[in-house]
Amino acid sequence: MNNGTANWRETDPDPQLDLDTILRAVNHSYRRHTLMYLNVENEPQPVADVATAVGEELEQHSDSDRQQIALALRHQHLPLLGEAGLVEWTSRDLIESTGITSDAVRLIQNVPKYFE
């Protein structure tokens, strides 16, 4: 329950994300780049590969950078994306996009146009 209203997962088995959920989920560059990377891939990806892709996008190339990104993804960012329904864990170390990931990616790609 949120402010006296039912959580969308309790009422709709195939949810459409509300704006607050999407904005909270894409509010960090790691999560935005994770969603964009997973949206392109057609199969589950190891967290280490996602961390490498995020690091490359953010020009953080060292092994230490990748390890820090992977740690942050595992413990903070991927759980938040999972709660929002934007990623799914297929095993301990594999994640994949969901049917609604592309909706969030379209928002990520289009929002900057309004601020130019």
C-alpha positions in Angstrom: 0.0 0.0 0.0 1.1 3.5 -0.8 -0.7 6.5 0.6 -3.8 4.4 1.1 -3.9 3.1 -2.5 -3.2 -0.4 -3.7 0.2 -1.2 -5.1 0.0 -1.7 -8.9 1.4 -5.2 -8.5 -1.5 -6.1 -6.2 -4.1 -5.0 -8.7 -2.7 -5.7 -12.1 -0.8 -8.8 -13.1 0.6 -7.0 -16.2 1.3 -3.6 -14.8 1.9 -0.4 -16.8 4.4 1.7 -14.9 3.2 4.9 -13.4 5.3 8.0 -13.9 6.6 8.2 -10.3 7.9 4.6 -10.5 9.7 5.2 -13.8 11.2 8.5 -12.7 12.5 6.9 -9.5 13.9 3.9 -11.4 15.8 6.1 -13.9 17.0 8.6 -11.4 20.6 7.3 -11.4 23.0 6.9 -14.4 23.8 3.3 -13.4 20.2 2.4 -13.7 19.6 4.3 -16.9 22.6 2.6 -18.6 21.7 -0.8 -17.2 18.2 -0.5 -18.8 19.5 0.7 -22.1 22.1 -2.1 -22.2 19.6 -4.8 -21.2 17.0 -3.5 -23.7 19.4 -4.2 -26.6 20.5 -7.7 -25.4 18.1 -10.6 -26.1 19.2 -12.9 -23.3 20.0 -12.7 -19.6 23.3 -11.0 -18.9 25.9 -11.5 -16.1 26.0 -8.7 -13.7 29.7 -8.3 -14.4 29.0 -7.7 -18.1 26.4 -5.1 -17.2 28.8 -3.4 -14.9 31.4 -3.4 -17.7 28.9 -1.9 -20.1 27.8 0.8 -17.6 31.5 1.6 -16.9 32.2 2.0 -20.6 29.3 4.4 -21.0 30.4 6.5 -18.0 34.1 6.3 -19.0 35.0 4.3 -15.9 37.3 1.7 -17.3 39.5 0.4 -14.5 39.0 -3.0 -12.8 38.3 -1.1 -9.6 35.6 1.0 -11.2 33.9 -2.1 -12.6 34.0 -3.9 -9.3 32.5 -0.8 -7.6 29.8 -0.6 -10.2 29.0 -4.3 -10.0 28.7 -4.0 -6.2 26.4 -1.0 -6.4 24.3 -2.7 -9.1 23.9 -5.9 -7.0 23.1 -4.2 -3.7 21.3 -1.0 -4.7 20.4 -0.4 -8.3 19.2 -3.8 -9.5 17.0 -4.5 -6.5 15.3 -1.1 -7.2 14.9 -1.9 -10.9 13.5 -5.3 -9.9 11.0 -3.9 -7.5 9.8 -1.6 -10.3 9.4 -4.6 -12.6 12.0 -3.4 -15.1 14.5 -6.2 -14.7 14.3 -9.8 -13.5 16.9 -12.1 -12.0 17.2 -15.4 -13.8 19.8 -16.6 -11.4 22.1 -15.2 -8.8 24.3 -13.5 -11.4 22.1 -13.2 -14.5 19.6 -10.4 -15.1 17.4 -9.6 -18.1 14.9 -7.0 -19.2 11.2 -7.4 -18.9 8.4 -6.6 -21.2 8.2 -3.0 -19.9 11.9 -2.2 -19.9 11.5 -0.7 -23.4 8.9 1.8 -22.0 11.4 3.1 -19.5 14.2 3.3 -22.2 11.9 5.4 -24.5 11.4 7.8 -21.6 15.2 7.9 -21.0 15.8 8.7 -24.6 13.1 11.3 -25.0 13.2 13.3 -21.8 16.5 15.2 -22.6 14.8 16.6 -25.7 12.5 18.7 -23.4 15.5 20.2 -21.6 17.5 21.3 -24.6 
